[in-house]
């Protein structure tokens, strides 16, 4: 047995160890759930970022193609060279909106 520093109560050592093990198991379950939840959230945020590039390009009148890693104009070039800048800002803008 030992004394609790804060309340001067006697705490059995075995109970304290069991309690710590339960807390550690609970923490591991929470971490596992967070890790598993992170995968679809990261995937969704990535797609949302690329969607930002696509929607800005479409809003400017360009016919855009959406692939897994890249968004580009269907014709191979933008209607106006300044559209490249605006489309580039679309992804980060949507990422900021998501956060």
N, CA, C and O atoms as CSV, one atom per row, in Angstrom:
chain,resi,resn,atom,element,x,y,z
A,1,UNK,N,N,0.837,-1.184,0.000
A,1,UNK,CA,C,0.000,0.000,0.000
A,1,UNK,C,C,0.877,1.241,0.000
A,1,UNK,O,O,2.019,1.225,0.460
A,2,UNK,N,N,0.310,2.310,-0.528
A,2,UNK,CA,C,1.031,3.578,-0.509
A,2,UNK,C,C,0.022,4.702,-0.324
A,2,UNK,O,O,-1.185,4.491,-0.449
A,3,UNK,N,N,0.516,5.880,-0.029
A,3,UNK,CA,C,-0.342,7.038,0.212
A,3,UNK,C,C,-0.474,7.879,-1.050
A,3,UNK,O,O,0.482,8.043,-1.807
A,4,UNK,N,N,-1.663,8.402,-1.260
A,4,UNK,CA,C,-1.889,9.357,-2.327
A,4,UNK,C,C,-1.378,10.709,-1.854
A,4,UNK,O,O,-1.738,11.148,-0.762
A,5,UNK,N,N,-0.558,11.372,-2.637
A,5,UNK,CA,C,0.050,12.645,-2.244
A,5,UNK,C,C,-0.984,13.748,-2.039
A,5,UNK,O,O,-0.802,14.628,-1.197
A,6,UNK,N,N,-2.045,13.699,-2.793
A,6,UNK,CA,C,-3.002,14.804,-2.783
A,6,UNK,C,C,-4.083,14.677,-1.711
A,6,UNK,O,O,-4.553,15.688,-1.189
A,7,UNK,N,N,-4.474,13.471,-1.382
A,7,UNK,CA,C,-5.585,13.340,-0.434
A,7,UNK,C,C,-5.233,12.550,0.819
A,7,UNK,O,O,-6.096,12.328,1.668
A,8,UNK,N,N,-4.001,12.128,0.947
A,8,UNK,CA,C,-3.551,11.331,2.090
A,8,UNK,C,C,-4.341,10.036,2.245
A,8,UNK,O,O,-4.387,9.469,3.336
A,9,UNK,N,N,-4.959,9.565,1.176
A,9,UNK,CA,C,-5.697,8.304,1.220
A,9,UNK,C,C,-4.751,7.163,0.871
A,9,UNK,O,O,-3.784,7.340,0.130
A,10,UNK,N,N,-5.041,6.019,1.403
A,10,UNK,CA,C,-4.235,4.838,1.127
A,10,UNK,C,C,-4.752,4.187,-0.152
A,10,UNK,O,O,-5.942,3.899,-0.273
A,11,UNK,N,N,-3.841,3.954,-1.112
A,11,UNK,CA,C,-4.207,3.332,-2.383
A,11,UNK,C,C,-3.471,2.006,-2.489
A,11,UNK,O,O,-2.242,1.985,-2.432
A,12,UNK,N,N,-4.179,0.917,-2.640
A,12,UNK,CA,C,-3.505,-0.372,-2.825
A,12,UNK,C,C,-2.718,-0.357,-4.135
A,12,UNK,O,O,-3.235,0.089,-5.159
A,13,UNK,N,N,-1.488,-0.835,-4.113
A,13,UNK,CA,C,-0.606,-0.812,-5.277
A,13,UNK,C,C,-1.170,-1.639,-6.429
A,13,UNK,O,O,-1.089,-1.209,-7.580
A,14,UNK,N,N,-1.729,-2.794,-6.158
A,14,UNK,CA,C,-2.256,-3.667,-7.209
A,14,UNK,C,C,-3.411,-3.000,-7.954
A,14,UNK,O,O,-3.497,-3.107,-9.178
A,15,UNK,N,N,-4.290,-2.319,-7.241
A,15,UNK,CA,C,-5.411,-1.631,-7.882
A,15,UNK,C,C,-4.918,-0.506,-8.780
A,15,UNK,O,O,-5.480,-0.266,-9.849
A,16,UNK,N,N,-3.885,0.172,-8.354
A,16,UNK,CA,C,-3.321,1.267,-9.133
A,16,UNK,C,C,-2.750,0.746,-10.452
A,16,UNK,O,O,-2.930,1.382,-11.491
A,17,UNK,N,N,-2.078,-0.384,-10.429
A,17,UNK,CA,C,-1.503,-0.971,-11.639
A,17,UNK,C,C,-2.612,-1.425,-12.588
A,17,UNK,O,O,-2.516,-1.219,-13.798
A,18,UNK,N,N,-3.663,-2.040,-12.047
A,18,UNK,CA,C,-4.784,-2.477,-12.883
A,18,UNK,C,C,-5.446,-1.280,-13.555
A,18,UNK,O,O,-5.833,-1.345,-14.722
A,19,UNK,N,N,-5.569,-0.205,-12.816
A,19,UNK,CA,C,-6.199,0.995,-13.355
A,19,UNK,C,C,-5.360,1.575,-14.497
A,19,UNK,O,O,-5.901,1.996,-15.520
A,20,UNK,N,N,-4.047,1.593,-14.319
A,20,UNK,CA,C,-3.172,2.107,-15.372
A,20,UNK,C,C,-3.274,1.257,-16.632
A,20,UNK,O,O,-3.270,1.794,-17.740
A,21,UNK,N,N,-3.365,-0.061,-16.478
A,21,UNK,CA,C,-3.492,-0.945,-17.633
A,21,UNK,C,C,-4.797,-0.692,-18.375
A,21,UNK,O,O,-4.819,-0.687,-19.606
A,22,UNK,N,N,-5.888,-0.482,-17.635
A,22,UNK,CA,C,-7.173,-0.200,-18.271
A,22,UNK,C,C,-7.112,1.107,-19.050
A,22,UNK,O,O,-7.637,1.199,-20.160
A,23,UNK,N,N,-6.474,2.111,-18.472
A,23,UNK,CA,C,-6.355,3.404,-19.147
A,23,UNK,C,C,-5.524,3.256,-20.414
A,23,UNK,O,O,-5.867,3.824,-21.450
A,24,UNK,N,N,-4.434,2.500,-20.340
A,24,UNK,CA,C,-3.588,2.298,-21.510
A,24,UNK,C,C,-4.337,1.556,-22.610
A,24,UNK,O,O,-4.187,1.894,-23.785
A,25,UNK,N,N,-5.147,0.545,-22.255
A,25,UNK,CA,C,-5.926,-0.177,-23.253
A,25,UNK,C,C,-6.961,0.746,-23.887
A,25,UNK,O,O,-7.193,0.690,-25.094
A,26,UNK,N,N,-7.572,1.584,-23.081
A,26,UNK,CA,C,-8.559,2.531,-23.582
A,26,UNK,C,C,-7.900,3.519,-24.533
A,26,UNK,O,O,-8.459,3.836,-25.583
A,27,UNK,N,N,-6.714,4.010,-24.177
A,27,UNK,CA,C,-5.983,4.942,-25.031
A,27,UNK,C,C,-5.613,4.296,-26.362
A,27,UNK,O,O,-5.686,4.949,-27.403
A,28,UNK,N,N,-5.219,3.031,-26.346
A,28,UNK,CA,C,-4.865,2.335,-27.581
A,28,UNK,C,C,-6.075,2.202,-28.493
A,28,UNK,O,O,-5.947,2.342,-29.710
A,29,UNK,N,N,-7.244,1.935,-27.929
A,29,UNK,CA,C,-8.460,1.824,-28.735
A,29,UNK,C,C,-8.803,3.163,-29.379
A,29,UNK,O,O,-9.189,3.220,-30.546
A,30,UNK,N,N,-8.662,4.228,-28.615
A,30,UNK,CA,C,-8.944,5.561,-29.156
A,30,UNK,C,C,-7.967,5.896,-30.275
A,30,UNK,O,O,-8.374,6.400,-31.322
A,31,UNK,N,N,-6.684,5.622,-30.065
A,31,UNK,CA,C,-5.686,5.895,-31.096
A,31,UNK,C,C,-5.957,5.085,-32.359
A,31,UNK,O,O,-5.828,5.609,-33.465
A,32,UNK,N,N,-6.327,3.834,-32.213
A,32,UNK,CA,C,-6.634,3.007,-33.373
A,32,UNK,C,C,-7.814,3.587,-34.143
A,32,UNK,O,O,-7.781,3.648,-35.372
A,33,UNK,N,N,-8.840,4.006,-33.442
A,33,UNK,CA,C,-9.997,4.618,-34.109
A,33,UNK,C,C,-9.606,5.904,-34.822
A,33,UNK,O,O,-10.061,6.159,-35.937
A,34,UNK,N,N,-8.768,6.711,-34.189
A,34,UNK,CA,C,-8.318,7.951,-34.825
A,34,UNK,C,C,-7.504,7.669,-36.081
A,34,UNK,O,O,-7.683,8.334,-37.102
A,35,UNK,N,N,-6.611,6.687,-36.009
A,35,UNK,CA,C,-5.812,6.331,-37.181
A,35,UNK,C,C,-6.693,5.826,-38.312
A,35,UNK,O,O,-6.485,6.190,-39.469
A,36,UNK,N,N,-7.673,4.993,-37.991
A,36,UNK,CA,C,-8.566,4.472,-39.024
A,36,UNK,C,C,-9.477,5.559,-39.584
A,36,UNK,O,O,-9.842,5.514,-40.759
A,37,UNK,N,N,-9.837,6.512,-38.777
A,37,UNK,CA,C,-10.663,7.623,-39.233
A,37,UNK,C,C,-9.859,8.592,-40.094
A,37,UNK,O,O,-10.411,9.249,-40.976
A,38,UNK,N,N,-8.569,8.680,-39.841
A,38,UNK,CA,C,-7.711,9.602,-40.580
A,38,UNK,C,C,-7.633,9.242,-42.060
A,38,UNK,O,O,-7.550,10.136,-42.902
A,39,UNK,N,N,-7.658,7.963,-42.391
A,39,UNK,CA,C,-7.497,7.530,-43.785
A,39,UNK,C,C,-8.600,8.084,-44.688
A,39,UNK,O,O,-8.275,8.723,-45.689
A,40,UNK,N,N,-9.889,7.875,-44.388
A,40,UNK,CA,C,-10.909,8.445,-45.281
A,40,UNK,C,C,-10.963,9.972,-45.232
A,40,UNK,O,O,-11.297,10.611,-46.230
A,41,UNK,N,N,-10.639,10.553,-44.094
A,41,UNK,CA,C,-10.642,12.015,-44.009
A,41,UNK,C,C,-9.543,12.602,-44.883
A,41,UNK,O,O,-9.768,13.586,-45.586
A,42,UNK,N,N,-8.361,12.005,-44.843
A,42,UNK,CA,C,-7.252,12.483,-45.676
A,42,UNK,C,C,-7.590,12.326,-47.159
A,42,UNK,O,O,-7.298,13.212,-47.962
A,43,UNK,N,N,-8.199,11.205,-47.517
A,43,UNK,CA,C,-8.581,10.970,-48.908
A,43,UNK,C,C,-9.625,11.993,-49.359
A,43,UNK,O,O,-9.517,12.550,-50.451
A,44,UNK,N,N,-10.623,12.237,-48.529
A,44,UNK,CA,C,-11.657,13.217,-48.869
A,44,UNK,C,C,-11.064,14.611,-49.021
A,44,UNK,O,O,-11.407,15.326,-49.962
A,45,UNK,N,N,-10.183,15.007,-48.115
A,45,UNK,CA,C,-9.612,16.357,-48.193
A,45,UNK,C,C,-8.743,16.506,-49.438
A,45,UNK,O,O,-8.700,17.579,-50.040
A,46,UNK,N,N,-8.050,15.434,-49.826
A,46,UNK,CA,C,-7.257,15.460,-51.057
A,46,UNK,C,C,-8.163,15.651,-52.272
A,46,UNK,O,O,-7.870,16.480,-53.133
A,47,UNK,N,N,-9.262,14.895,-52.351
A,47,UNK,CA,C,-10.196,15.033,-53.471
A,47,UNK,C,C,-10.848,16.410,-53.481
A,47,UNK,O,O,-11.068,16.990,-54.545
A,48,UNK,N,N,-11.156,16.930,-52.304
A,48,UNK,CA,C,-11.769,18.256,-52.206
A,48,UNK,C,C,-10.800,19.329,-52.698
A,48,UNK,O,O,-11.216,20.293,-53.341
A,49,UNK,N,N,-9.515,19.168,-52.401
A,49,UNK,CA,C,-8.486,20.100,-52.865
A,49,UNK,C,C,-8.438,20.102,-54.397
A,49,UNK,O,O,-8.433,21.164,-55.019
A,50,UNK,N,N,-8.404,18.918,-54.996
A,50,UNK,CA,C,-8.370,18.819,-56.459
A,50,UNK,C,C,-9.671,19.344,-57.072
A,50,UNK,O,O,-9.658,19.934,-58.152
A,51,UNK,N,N,-10.786,19.129,-56.384
A,51,UNK,CA,C,-12.065,19.653,-56.853
A,51,UNK,C,C,-12.025,21.178,-56.909
A,51,UNK,O,O,-12.647,21.785,-57.781
A,52,UNK,N,N,-11.293,21.798,-55.980
A,52,UNK,CA,C,-11.139,23.254,-55.989
A,52,UNK,C,C,-10.483,23.742,-57.265
A,52,UNK,O,O,-10.916,24.739,-57.843
A,53,UNK,N,N,-9.435,23.048,-57.715
A,53,UNK,CA,C,-8.803,23.405,-58.989
A,53,UNK,C,C,-9.810,23.255,-60.130
A,53,UNK,O,O,-9.919,24.124,-60.995
A,54,UNK,N,N,-10.541,22.145,-60.119
A,54,UNK,CA,C,-11.471,21.852,-61.202
A,54,UNK,C,C,-12.605,22.875,-61.273
A,54,UNK,O,O,-12.932,23.371,-62.351
A,55,UNK,N,N,-13.202,23.188,-60.127
A,55,UNK,CA,C,-14.370,24.080,-60.130
A,55,UNK,C,C,-13.994,25.498,-60.568
A,55,UNK,O,O,-14.771,26.161,-61.255
A,56,UNK,N,N,-12.808,25.963,-60.174
A,56,UNK,CA,C,-12.368,27.297,-60.603
A,56,UNK,C,C,-12.127,27.303,-62.109
A,56,UNK,O,O,-12.509,28.248,-62.798
A,57,UNK,N,N,-11.494,26.249,-62.618
A,57,UNK,CA,C,-11.273,26.157,-64.064
A,57,UNK,C,C,-12.575,26.139,-64.840
A,57,UNK,O,O,-12.702,26.813,-65.862
A,58,UNK,N,N,-13.539,25.374,-64.361
A,58,UNK,CA,C,-14.852,25.319,-65.015
A,58,UNK,C,C,-15.570,26.663,-64.912
A,58,UNK,O,O,-16.217,27.093,-65.868
A,59,UNK,N,N,-15.464,27.322,-63.774
A,59,UNK,CA,C,-16.127,28.621,-63.589
A,59,UNK,C,C,-15.554,29.675,-64.536
A,59,UNK,O,O,-16.254,30.608,-64.929
A,60,UNK,N,N,-14.292,29.524,-64.895
A,60,UNK,CA,C,-13.665,30.466,-65.827
A,60,UNK,C,C,-13.956,30.126,-67.285
A,60,UNK,O,O,-13.515,30.842,-68.184
A,61,UNK,N,N,-14.689,29.051,-67.529
A,61,UNK,CA,C,-15.088,28.690,-68.885
A,61,UNK,C,C,-14.219,27.641,-69.547
A,61,UNK,O,O,-14.442,27.308,-70.711
A,62,UNK,N,N,-13.245,27.117,-68.846
A,62,UNK,CA,C,-12.396,26.062,-69.398
A,62,UNK,C,C,-13.064,24.709,-69.184
A,62,UNK,O,O,-13.684,24.466,-68.149
A,63,UNK,N,N,-12.929,23.829,-70.180
A,63,UNK,CA,C,-13.429,22.471,-70.001
A,63,UNK,C,C,-12.305,21.672,-69.340
A,63,UNK,O,O,-11.270,21.409,-69.953
A,64,UNK,N,N,-12.528,21.289,-68.069
A,64,UNK,CA,C,-11.458,20.693,-67.270
A,64,UNK,C,C,-11.610,19.179,-67.182
A,64,UNK,O,O,-12.719,18.647,-67.236
A,65,UNK,N,N,-10.484,18.502,-67.045
A,65,UNK,CA,C,-10.434,17.055,-66.811
A,65,UNK,C,C,-9.925,16.838,-65.391
A,65,UNK,O,O,-8.999,17.508,-64.934
A,66,UNK,N,N,-10.542,15.898,-64.715
A,66,UNK,CA,C,-10.219,15.610,-63.311
A,66,UNK,C,C,-9.673,14.195,-63.253
A,66,UNK,O,O,-10.398,13.239,-63.527
A,67,UNK,N,N,-8.401,14.050,-62.899
A,67,UNK,CA,C,-7.842,12.714,-62.700
A,67,UNK,C,C,-7.484,12.570,-61.226
A,67,UNK,O,O,-7.710,13.487,-60.436
A,68,UNK,N,N,-6.936,11.442,-60.862
A,68,UNK,CA,C,-6.647,11.198,-59.455
A,68,UNK,C,C,-5.610,12.170,-58.895
A,68,UNK,O,O,-5.745,12.624,-57.759
A,69,UNK,N,N,-4.596,12.491,-59.662
A,69,UNK,CA,C,-3.513,13.336,-59.160
A,69,UNK,C,C,-3.441,14.709,-59.797
A,69,UNK,O,O,-2.587,15.512,-59.420
A,70,UNK,N,N,-4.299,14.999,-60.739
A,70,UNK,CA,C,-4.082,16.204,-61.529
A,70,UNK,C,C,-5.396,16.682,-62.132
A,70,UNK,O,O,-6.264,15.880,-62.477
A,71,UNK,N,N,-5.528,17.993,-62.252
A,71,UNK,CA,C,-6.644,18.614,-62.953
A,71,UNK,C,C,-6.035,19.452,-64.069
A,71,UNK,O,O,-5.102,20.221,-63.837
A,72,UNK,N,N,-6.563,19.303,-65.272
A,72,UNK,CA,C,-5.973,20.014,-66.405
A,72,UNK,C,C,-7.062,20.358,-67.416
A,72,UNK,O,O,-8.117,19.724,-67.439
A,73,UNK,N,N,-6.799,21.378,-68.262
A,73,UNK,CA,C,-7.789,21.730,-69.286
A,73,UNK,C,C,-7.848,20.642,-70.361
A,73,UNK,O,O,-6.820,20.099,-70.766
A,74,UNK,N,N,-9.038,20.339,-70.808
A,74,UNK,CA,C,-9.243,19.268,-71.786
A,74,UNK,C,C,-8.522,19.566,-73.104
A,74,UNK,O,O,-8.014,18.656,-73.758
A,75,UNK,N,N,-8.482,20.829,-73.482
A,75,UNK,CA,C,-7.852,21.222,-74.747
A,75,UNK,C,C,-6.329,21.285,-74.649
A,75,UNK,O,O,-5.654,21.457,-75.664
A,76,UNK,N,N,-5.785,21.148,-73.451
A,76,UNK,CA,C,-4.334,21.212,-73.283
A,76,UNK,C,C,-3.825,22.594,-72.915
A,76,UNK,O,O,-2.660,22.752,-72.552
A,77,UNK,N,N,-4.688,23.591,-73.006
A,77,UNK,CA,C,-4.305,24.958,-72.626
A,77,UNK,C,C,-5.545,25.689,-72.133
A,77,UNK,O,O,-6.672,25.312,-72.453
A,78,UNK,N,N,-5.321,26.735,-71.353
A,78,UNK,CA,C,-6.424,27.529,-70.818
A,78,UNK,C,C,-6.880,28.545,-71.857
A,78,UNK,O,O,-6.125,28.888,-72.766
A,79,UNK,N,N,-8.102,29.022,-71.725
A,79,UNK,CA,C,-8.624,30.031,-72.641
A,79,UNK,C,C,-7.823,31.321,-72.547
A,79,UNK,O,O,-7.651,32.025,-73.542
A,80,UNK,N,N,-7.340,31.625,-71.363
A,80,UNK,CA,C,-6.500,32.805,-71.125
A,80,UNK,C,C,-5.358,32.365,-70.211
A,80,UNK,O,O,-5.561,31.545,-69.316
A,81,UNK,N,N,-4.180,32.896,-70.427
A,81,UNK,CA,C,-3.019,32.488,-69.619
A,81,UNK,C,C,-3.199,32.805,-68.136
A,81,UNK,O,O,-2.642,32.109,-67.287
A,82,UNK,N,N,-3.967,33.842,-67.812
A,82,UNK,CA,C,-4.176,34.193,-66.402
A,82,UNK,C,C,-5.004,33.132,-65.671
A,82,UNK,O,O,-4.969,33.062,-64.443
A,83,UNK,N,N,-5.738,32.315,-66.405
A,83,UNK,CA,C,-6.549,31.270,-65.778
A,83,UNK,C,C,-5.680,30.244,-65.056
A,83,UNK,O,O,-6.115,29.634,-64.079
A,84,UNK,N,N,-4.457,30.056,-65.534
A,84,UNK,CA,C,-3.541,29.120,-64.872
A,84,UNK,C,C,-3.310,29.535,-63.424
A,84,UNK,O,O,-3.299,28.691,-62.528
A,85,UNK,N,N,-3.127,30.824,-63.194
A,85,UNK,CA,C,-2.920,31.336,-61.837
A,85,UNK,C,C,-4.163,31.110,-60.976
A,85,UNK,O,O,-4.061,30.648,-59.840
A,86,UNK,N,N,-5.321,31.434,-61.516
A,86,UNK,CA,C,-6.559,31.289,-60.745
A,86,UNK,C,C,-6.860,29.821,-60.415
A,86,UNK,O,O,-7.275,29.500,-59.301
A,87,UNK,N,N,-6.646,28.947,-61.386
A,87,UNK,CA,C,-6.879,27.516,-61.158
A,87,UNK,C,C,-5.896,26.991,-60.117
A,87,UNK,O,O,-6.249,26.143,-59.298
A,88,UNK,N,N,-4.668,27.491,-60.148
A,88,UNK,CA,C,-3.670,27.072,-59.154
A,88,UNK,C,C,-4.089,27.466,-57.747
A,88,UNK,O,O,-3.840,26.724,-56.797
A,89,UNK,N,N,-4.718,28.617,-57.604
A,89,UNK,CA,C,-5.180,29.066,-56.285
A,89,UNK,C,C,-6.439,28.331,-55.820
A,89,UNK,O,O,-6.742,28.324,-54.627
A,90,UNK,N,N,-7.170,27.716,-56.742
A,90,UNK,CA,C,-8.425,27.047,-56.395
A,90,UNK,C,C,-8.262,25.925,-55.388
A,90,UNK,O,O,-9.072,25.803,-54.469
A,91,UNK,N,N,-7.239,25.106,-55.539
A,91,UNK,CA,C,-7.014,23.984,-54.619
A,91,UNK,C,C,-6.736,24.437,-53.197
A,91,UNK,O,O,-7.428,24.015,-52.271
A,92,UNK,N,N,-5.722,25.301,-53.003
A,92,UNK,CA,C,-5.469,25.786,-51.644
A,92,UNK,C,C,-6.655,26.546,-51.045
A,92,UNK,O,O,-6.899,26.468,-49.841
A,93,UNK,N,N,-7.386,27.275,-51.880
A,93,UNK,CA,C,-8.559,27.997,-51.385
A,93,UNK,C,C,-9.600,27.017,-50.830
A,93,UNK,O,O,-10.160,27.252,-49.759
A,94,UNK,N,N,-9.858,25.932,-51.545
A,94,UNK,CA,C,-10.814,24.938,-51.059
A,94,UNK,C,C,-10.290,24.214,-49.825
A,94,UNK,O,O,-11.069,23.841,-48.948
A,95,UNK,N,N,-8.980,24.014,-49.751
A,95,UNK,CA,C,-8.399,23.389,-48.558
A,95,UNK,C,C,-8.588,24.286,-47.344
A,95,UNK,O,O,-8.893,23.803,-46.254
A,96,UNK,N,N,-8.410,25.588,-47.528
A,96,UNK,CA,C,-8.633,26.539,-46.429
A,96,UNK,C,C,-10.105,26.531,-46.025
A,96,UNK,O,O,-10.423,26.562,-44.836
A,97,UNK,N,N,-11.001,26.489,-47.005
A,97,UNK,CA,C,-12.435,26.432,-46.700
A,97,UNK,C,C,-12.793,25.161,-45.934
A,97,UNK,O,O,-13.667,25.176,-45.067
A,98,UNK,N,N,-12.121,24.074,-46.254
A,98,UNK,CA,C,-12.381,22.807,-45.574
A,98,UNK,C,C,-11.965,22.859,-44.115
A,98,UNK,O,O,-12.615,22.273,-43.250
A,99,UNK,N,N,-10.882,23.562,-43.851
A,99,UNK,CA,C,-10.413,23.626,-42.456
A,99,UNK,C,C,-11.264,24.610,-41.702
A,99,UNK,O,O,-11.048,24.824,-40.509
